[in-house]
Amino acid sequence: MTPPILSIVGRSNSGKTTLMERLIRRLSDQGLRIATIKHSHHQPELDQPGKDSWRHKQAGAGASFLIGPQQMLMVADHAQVPTPNLLASLYGTNFELVLVEGYSSLPGAKIEILRAARSSTLRCDPTELLAIVTDVEGLPPKPPQFALDDVTAIANFVREWMGRGC
């Protein structure tokens, strides 16, 4: 079964990664198994030229796995755009929640972080958002809003959202 997927979106340097870290820690401490997906507009460079796994990939392997004592990395070609939904359905079955950093343009459940130091306007239409995490005053009353540092309330909101069947 595919776990629920929740995207944390916002402008560059708005605090998405910091919020993700805090939410992951809080929700993991509550016993949830969480997977994350980070969206980047740049080609990731996970494999180092000259290393064995890189050489395997260059020789034509469609995927190369680098296995260590406690971690695994995979570099793979993909024929279709690897959306969060596709990745969660393929690899997320051992998790109860997939948190995504980015992908603001895709449909799906989103919480936007809006920091006054970066912008006073939302990136997404408020009707597309489950909630807003912000220090900006005067936003529309819906969706629900949380203070930037109120991770407990945000985590509780996420748990309630999950409990409603997402």
PyRosetta script that sets phi, psi and omega in degrees:
from pyrosetta import init, pose_from_sequence

init()
pose = pose_from_sequence("MTPPILSIVGRSNSGKTTLMERLIRRLSDQGLRIATIKHSHHQPELDQPGKDSWRHKQAGAGASFLIGPQQMLMVADHAQVPTPNLLASLYGTNFELVLVEGYSSLPGAKIEILRAARSSTLRCDPTELLAIVTDVEGLPPKPPQFALDDVTAIANFVREWMGRGC")
pose.set_psi(1, 135.9)
pose.set_omega(1, -178.8)
pose.set_phi(2, -77.8)
pose.set_psi(2, 130.5)
pose.set_omega(2, 179.2)
pose.set_phi(3, -73.8)
pose.set_psi(3, 161.9)
pose.set_omega(3, 175.5)
pose.set_phi(4, -63.8)
pose.set_psi(4, 149.5)
pose.set_omega(4, -178.3)
pose.set_phi(5, -120.2)
pose.set_psi(5, 127.8)
pose.set_omega(5, 179.8)
pose.set_phi(6, -129.2)
pose.set_psi(6, 122.5)
pose.set_omega(6, 179.3)
pose.set_phi(7, -95.4)
pose.set_psi(7, 136.6)
pose.set_omega(7, 171.3)
pose.set_phi(8, -102.5)
pose.set_psi(8, 114.9)
pose.set_omega(8, -174.4)
pose.set_phi(9, -120.8)
pose.set_psi(9, 166.2)
pose.set_omega(9, 177.7)
pose.set_phi(10, 159.8)
pose.set_psi(10, 174.6)
pose.set_omega(10, 179.4)
pose.set_phi(11, -70.9)
pose.set_psi(11, 164.8)
pose.set_omega(11, 178.2)
pose.set_phi(12, -57.5)
pose.set_psi(12, 136.9)
pose.set_omega(12, 179.4)
pose.set_phi(13, 60.9)
pose.set_psi(13, 29.1)
pose.set_omega(13, 178.7)
pose.set_phi(14, -88.5)
pose.set_psi(14, -13.6)
pose.set_omega(14, -179.9)
pose.set_phi(15, 113.5)
pose.set_psi(15, 17.3)
pose.set_omega(15, -178.7)
pose.set_phi(16, -59.2)
pose.set_psi(16, -48.1)
pose.set_omega(16, -177.4)
pose.set_phi(17, -64.7)
pose.set_psi(17, -41.5)
pose.set_omega(17, 178.9)
pose.set_phi(18, -62.3)
pose.set_psi(18, -45.0)
pose.set_omega(18, 178.0)
pose.set_phi(19, -63.4)
pose.set_psi(19, -42.6)
pose.set_omega(19, 177.9)
pose.set_phi(20, -57.9)
pose.set_psi(20, -48.7)
pose.set_omega(20, -179.7)
pose.set_phi(21, -56.7)
pose.set_psi(21, -46.0)
pose.set_omega(21, -177.8)
pose.set_phi(22, -67.0)
pose.set_psi(22, -41.6)
pose.set_omega(22, 178.9)
pose.set_phi(23, -66.2)
pose.set_psi(23, -43.3)
pose.set_omega(23, 178.9)
pose.set_phi(24, -58.7)
pose.set_psi(24, -47.6)
pose.set_omega(24, -178.9)
pose.set_phi(25, -61.1)
pose.set_psi(25, -48.0)
pose.set_omega(25, -176.9)
pose.set_phi(26, -64.7)
pose.set_psi(26, -48.2)
pose.set_omega(26, -177.7)
pose.set_phi(27, -69.5)
pose.set_psi(27, -35.6)
pose.set_omega(27, 176.0)
pose.set_phi(28, -65.4)
pose.set_psi(28, -40.6)
pose.set_omega(28, 177.3)
pose.set_phi(29, -61.9)
pose.set_psi(29, -25.8)
pose.set_omega(29, 177.9)
pose.set_phi(30, -86.3)
pose.set_psi(30, 2.8)
pose.set_omega(30, 174.4)
pose.set_phi(31, 99.4)
pose.set_psi(31, 0.8)
pose.set_omega(31, 179.4)
pose.set_phi(32, -78.4)
pose.set_psi(32, 138.9)
pose.set_omega(32, 172.1)
pose.set_phi(33, -91.4)
pose.set_psi(33, 119.9)
pose.set_omega(33, -171.2)
pose.set_phi(34, -120.6)
pose.set_psi(34, 136.6)
pose.set_omega(34, 169.4)
pose.set_phi(35, -111.8)
pose.set_psi(35, 152.3)
pose.set_omega(35, 178.4)
pose.set_phi(36, -127.0)
pose.set_psi(36, 152.8)
pose.set_omega(36, 174.3)
pose.set_phi(37, -131.3)
pose.set_psi(37, 129.8)
pose.set_omega(37, 178.4)
pose.set_phi(38, -111.3)
pose.set_psi(38, 122.7)
pose.set_omega(38, 178.0)
pose.set_phi(39, -89.1)
pose.set_psi(39, 136.3)
pose.set_omega(39, 176.9)
pose.set_phi(40, -133.8)
pose.set_psi(40, 145.3)
pose.set_omega(40, 176.2)
pose.set_phi(41, -87.4)
pose.set_psi(41, -0.7)
pose.set_omega(41, -178.4)
pose.set_phi(42, -112.4)
pose.set_psi(42, 152.3)
pose.set_omega(42, 176.9)
pose.set_phi(43, -67.4)
pose.set_psi(43, 122.1)
pose.set_omega(43, 179.7)
pose.set_phi(44, -69.8)
pose.set_psi(44, 145.5)
pose.set_omega(44, 177.6)
pose.set_phi(45, -118.1)
pose.set_psi(45, 83.1)
pose.set_omega(45, -177.5)
pose.set_phi(46, -92.5)
pose.set_psi(46, -28.0)
pose.set_omega(46, -175.1)
pose.set_phi(47, -105.3)
pose.set_psi(47, 139.5)
pose.set_omega(47, -176.3)
pose.set_phi(48, -94.3)
pose.set_psi(48, 129.5)
pose.set_omega(48, 176.7)
pose.set_phi(49, -52.9)
pose.set_psi(49, 136.2)
pose.set_omega(49, 178.6)
pose.set_phi(50, 94.4)
pose.set_psi(50, -23.7)
pose.set_omega(50, 178.3)
pose.set_phi(51, -71.5)
pose.set_psi(51, 157.9)
pose.set_omega(51, -175.5)
pose.set_phi(52, -56.6)
pose.set_psi(52, -46.6)
pose.set_omega(52, -178.0)
pose.set_phi(53, -63.9)
pose.set_psi(53, -36.6)
pose.set_omega(53, 177.0)
pose.set_phi(54, -65.1)
pose.set_psi(54, -42.5)
pose.set_omega(54, -179.7)
pose.set_phi(55, -64.3)
pose.set_psi(55, -38.3)
pose.set_omega(55, 177.1)
pose.set_phi(56, -60.3)
pose.set_psi(56, -46.6)
pose.set_omega(56, -178.3)
pose.set_phi(57, -63.7)
pose.set_psi(57, -44.1)
pose.set_omega(57, 179.9)
pose.set_phi(58, -64.8)
pose.set_psi(58, -28.2)
pose.set_omega(58, 179.5)
pose.set_phi(59, -76.4)
pose.set_psi(59, -11.0)
pose.set_omega(59, 175.8)
pose.set_phi(60, 123.1)
pose.set_psi(60, 2.2)
pose.set_omega(60, 177.6)
pose.set_phi(61, -63.3)
pose.set_psi(61, 136.2)
pose.set_omega(61, 177.3)
pose.set_phi(62, -73.0)
pose.set_psi(62, -23.5)
pose.set_omega(62, 177.1)
pose.set_phi(63, -150.4)
pose.set_psi(63, 146.4)
pose.set_omega(63, 176.6)
pose.set_phi(64, -132.3)
pose.set_psi(64, 126.5)
pose.set_omega(64, 179.5)
pose.set_phi(65, -105.0)
pose.set_psi(65, 132.7)
pose.set_omega(65, 174.1)
pose.set_phi(66, -110.9)
pose.set_psi(66, 113.0)
pose.set_omega(66, -172.5)
pose.set_phi(67, -108.3)
pose.set_psi(67, 127.6)
pose.set_omega(67, 174.2)
pose.set_phi(68, -117.0)
pose.set_psi(68, -177.1)
pose.set_omega(68, -177.5)
pose.set_phi(69, -59.6)
pose.set_psi(69, -33.8)
pose.set_omega(69, -176.0)
pose.set_phi(70, -133.3)
pose.set_psi(70, 3.2)
pose.set_omega(70, -179.2)
pose.set_phi(71, -141.5)
pose.set_psi(71, 160.4)
pose.set_omega(71, 175.9)
pose.set_phi(72, -138.3)
pose.set_psi(72, 138.4)
pose.set_omega(72, 172.9)
pose.set_phi(73, -118.7)
pose.set_psi(73, 145.8)
pose.set_omega(73, 177.7)
pose.set_phi(74, -130.7)
pose.set_psi(74, 132.8)
pose.set_omega(74, 171.1)
pose.set_phi(75, -116.5)
pose.set_psi(75, 123.6)
pose.set_omega(75, -175.3)
pose.set_phi(76, -144.1)
pose.set_psi(76, 149.4)
pose.set_omega(76, 170.9)
pose.set_phi(77, -75.9)
pose.set_psi(77, 154.2)
pose.set_omega(77, 175.2)
pose.set_phi(78, -137.3)
pose.set_psi(78, 134.4)
pose.set_omega(78, -178.2)
pose.set_phi(79, -82.5)
pose.set_psi(79, -27.0)
pose.set_omega(79, 177.9)
pose.set_phi(80, -123.7)
pose.set_psi(80, 158.8)
pose.set_omega(80, -179.1)
pose.set_phi(81, -60.0)
pose.set_psi(81, 123.8)
pose.set_omega(81, -177.7)
pose.set_phi(82, -79.8)
pose.set_psi(82, 82.1)
pose.set_omega(82, 179.7)
pose.set_phi(83, -70.5)
pose.set_psi(83, 161.3)
pose.set_omega(83, 175.2)
pose.set_phi(84, -55.1)
pose.set_psi(84, -38.4)
pose.set_omega(84, 179.8)
pose.set_phi(85, -62.9)
pose.set_psi(85, -44.1)
pose.set_omega(85, 179.0)
pose.set_phi(86, -64.4)
pose.set_psi(86, -46.9)
pose.set_omega(86, -179.7)
pose.set_phi(87, -62.6)
pose.set_psi(87, -41.9)
pose.set_omega(87, 179.1)
pose.set_phi(88, -64.0)
pose.set_psi(88, -39.1)
pose.set_omega(88, -179.9)
pose.set_phi(89, -70.1)
pose.set_psi(89, -31.6)
pose.set_omega(89, -179.3)
pose.set_phi(90, -81.7)
pose.set_psi(90, -40.9)
pose.set_omega(90, -169.2)
pose.set_phi(91, -123.0)
pose.set_psi(91, -4.7)
pose.set_omega(91, -171.8)
pose.set_phi(92, -95.6)
pose.set_psi(92, 8.1)
pose.set_omega(92, -172.7)
pose.set_phi(93, -67.4)
pose.set_psi(93, -18.5)
pose.set_omega(93, 178.4)
pose.set_phi(94, -92.8)
pose.set_psi(94, 9.5)
pose.set_omega(94, -175.6)
pose.set_phi(95, -122.4)
pose.set_psi(95, 157.5)
pose.set_omega(95, 180.0)
pose.set_phi(96, -101.0)
pose.set_psi(96, -14.1)
pose.set_omega(96, -179.9)
pose.set_phi(97, -154.8)
pose.set_psi(97, 138.6)
pose.set_omega(97, 171.9)
pose.set_phi(98, -113.6)
pose.set_psi(98, 117.7)
pose.set_omega(98, 174.9)
pose.set_phi(99, -98.2)
pose.set_psi(99, 130.6)
pose.set_omega(99, -177.0)
pose.set_phi(100, -115.8)
pose.set_psi(100, 132.5)
pose.set_omega(100, 173.9)
pose.set_phi(101, -101.4)
pose.set_psi(101, 108.3)
pose.set_omega(101, -179.7)
pose.set_phi(102, 108.9)
pose.set_psi(102, -156.4)
pose.set_omega(102, -177.2)
pose.set_phi(103, 62.5)
pose.set_psi(103, 41.6)
pose.set_omega(103, -178.1)
pose.set_phi(104, -64.2)
pose.set_psi(104, -23.6)
pose.set_omega(104, -177.3)
pose.set_phi(105, -83.0)
pose.set_psi(105, -14.6)
pose.set_omega(105, -179.8)
pose.set_phi(106, -84.1)
pose.set_psi(106, 149.5)
pose.set_omega(106, 174.8)
pose.set_phi(107, -68.9)
pose.set_psi(107, 155.5)
pose.set_omega(107, 177.6)
pose.set_phi(108, 137.9)
pose.set_psi(108, 176.9)
pose.set_omega(108, -177.6)
pose.set_phi(109, -70.8)
pose.set_psi(109, 130.4)
pose.set_omega(109, -177.2)
pose.set_phi(110, -139.3)
pose.set_psi(110, 144.1)
pose.set_omega(110, 165.8)
pose.set_phi(111, -118.7)
pose.set_psi(111, 126.4)
pose.set_omega(111, 180.0)
pose.set_phi(112, -101.3)
pose.set_psi(112, 136.9)
pose.set_omega(112, 172.6)
pose.set_phi(113, -100.5)
pose.set_psi(113, 127.2)
pose.set_omega(113, -178.4)
pose.set_phi(114, -127.5)
pose.set_psi(114, 107.6)
pose.set_omega(114, -177.9)
pose.set_phi(115, -104.6)
pose.set_psi(115, 126.7)
pose.set_omega(115, -176.8)
pose.set_phi(116, -56.4)
pose.set_psi(116, -32.5)
pose.set_omega(116, -179.7)
pose.set_phi(117, -66.5)
pose.set_psi(117, -18.9)
pose.set_omega(117, -178.7)
pose.set_phi(118, -104.9)
pose.set_psi(118, -39.0)
pose.set_omega(118, -177.2)
pose.set_phi(119, -168.4)
pose.set_psi(119, 158.0)
pose.set_omega(119, 175.2)
pose.set_phi(120, -111.0)
pose.set_psi(120, 3.6)
pose.set_omega(120, 179.9)
pose.set_phi(121, -121.1)
pose.set_psi(121, 146.4)
pose.set_omega(121, 179.6)
pose.set_phi(122, -71.4)
pose.set_psi(122, 149.4)
pose.set_omega(122, 174.6)
pose.set_phi(123, -78.2)
pose.set_psi(123, -39.4)
pose.set_omega(123, -178.8)
pose.set_phi(124, -102.2)
pose.set_psi(124, 158.9)
pose.set_omega(124, 172.0)
pose.set_phi(125, -68.3)
pose.set_psi(125, 134.9)
pose.set_omega(125, -178.3)
pose.set_phi(126, -54.8)
pose.set_psi(126, -28.1)
pose.set_omega(126, -179.8)
pose.set_phi(127, -69.3)
pose.set_psi(127, -16.2)
pose.set_omega(127, 179.4)
pose.set_phi(128, -89.5)
pose.set_psi(128, -4.9)
pose.set_omega(128, -170.6)
pose.set_phi(129, -107.1)
pose.set_psi(129, 142.9)
pose.set_omega(129, 170.8)
pose.set_phi(130, -77.2)
pose.set_psi(130, -36.6)
pose.set_omega(130, -176.7)
pose.set_phi(131, -162.5)
pose.set_psi(131, 167.9)
pose.set_omega(131, 176.1)
pose.set_phi(132, -127.4)
pose.set_psi(132, 134.0)
pose.set_omega(132, 174.7)
pose.set_phi(133, -108.4)
pose.set_psi(133, 117.1)
pose.set_omega(133, -167.2)
pose.set_phi(134, -157.1)
pose.set_psi(134, 163.0)
pose.set_omega(134, 167.7)
pose.set_phi(135, -121.2)
pose.set_psi(135, 14.0)
pose.set_omega(135, 179.3)
pose.set_phi(136, -89.1)
pose.set_psi(136, 132.2)
pose.set_omega(136, 178.2)
pose.set_phi(137, -89.8)
pose.set_psi(137, 155.7)
pose.set_omega(137, 171.1)
pose.set_phi(138, 80.9)
pose.set_psi(138, 19.3)
pose.set_omega(138, 176.2)
pose.set_phi(139, -78.0)
pose.set_psi(139, 160.3)
pose.set_omega(139, 176.5)
pose.set_phi(140, -56.6)
pose.set_psi(140, 150.9)
pose.set_omega(140, -175.8)
pose.set_phi(141, -66.8)
pose.set_psi(141, -20.3)
pose.set_omega(141, 178.4)
pose.set_phi(142, -120.3)
pose.set_psi(142, 142.0)
pose.set_omega(142, 2.4)
pose.set_phi(143, -76.2)
pose.set_psi(143, 177.6)
pose.set_omega(143, 179.1)
pose.set_phi(144, -56.9)
pose.set_psi(144, 150.0)
pose.set_omega(144, -179.3)
pose.set_phi(145, -124.1)
pose.set_psi(145, 146.1)
pose.set_omega(145, 179.9)
pose.set_phi(146, -130.3)
pose.set_psi(146, 148.9)
pose.set_omega(146, 175.3)
pose.set_phi(147, -68.7)
pose.set_psi(147, 153.2)
pose.set_omega(147, -177.2)
pose.set_phi(148, -55.4)
pose.set_psi(148, -35.3)
pose.set_omega(148, -174.8)
pose.set_phi(149, -102.1)
pose.set_psi(149, 9.3)
pose.set_omega(149, -177.2)
pose.set_phi(150, -91.7)
pose.set_psi(150, 62.9)
pose.set_omega(150, -175.5)
pose.set_phi(151, -64.0)
pose.set_psi(151, -34.1)
pose.set_omega(151, 178.8)
pose.set_phi(152, -60.6)
pose.set_psi(152, -48.2)
pose.set_omega(152, 180.0)
pose.set_phi(153, -65.5)
pose.set_psi(153, -38.7)
pose.set_omega(153, 179.0)
pose.set_phi(154, -65.3)
pose.set_psi(154, -45.5)
pose.set_omega(154, 178.7)
pose.set_phi(155, -61.4)
pose.set_psi(155, -41.8)
pose.set_omega(155, 177.1)
pose.set_phi(156, -61.8)
pose.set_psi(156, -40.9)
pose.set_omega(156, 177.6)
pose.set_phi(157, -61.2)
pose.set_psi(157, -44.3)
pose.set_omega(157, 179.4)
pose.set_phi(158, -62.6)
pose.set_psi(158, -44.1)
pose.set_omega(158, 178.5)
pose.set_phi(159, -61.7)
pose.set_psi(159, -42.1)
pose.set_omega(159, 178.3)
pose.set_phi(160, -63.4)
pose.set_psi(160, -42.6)
pose.set_omega(160, 177.4)
pose.set_phi(161, -59.1)
pose.set_psi(161, -44.4)
pose.set_omega(161, 178.2)
pose.set_phi(162, -63.4)
pose.set_psi(162, -40.0)
pose.set_omega(162, -179.4)
pose.set_phi(163, -65.9)
pose.set_psi(163, -25.5)
pose.set_omega(163, 178.5)
pose.set_phi(164, -82.8)
pose.set_psi(164, 2.2)
pose.set_omega(164, 179.9)
pose.set_phi(165, 86.6)
pose.set_psi(165, 12.6)
pose.set_omega(165, 175.9)
pose.set_phi(166, 56.7)
pose.dump_pdb("model.pdb")
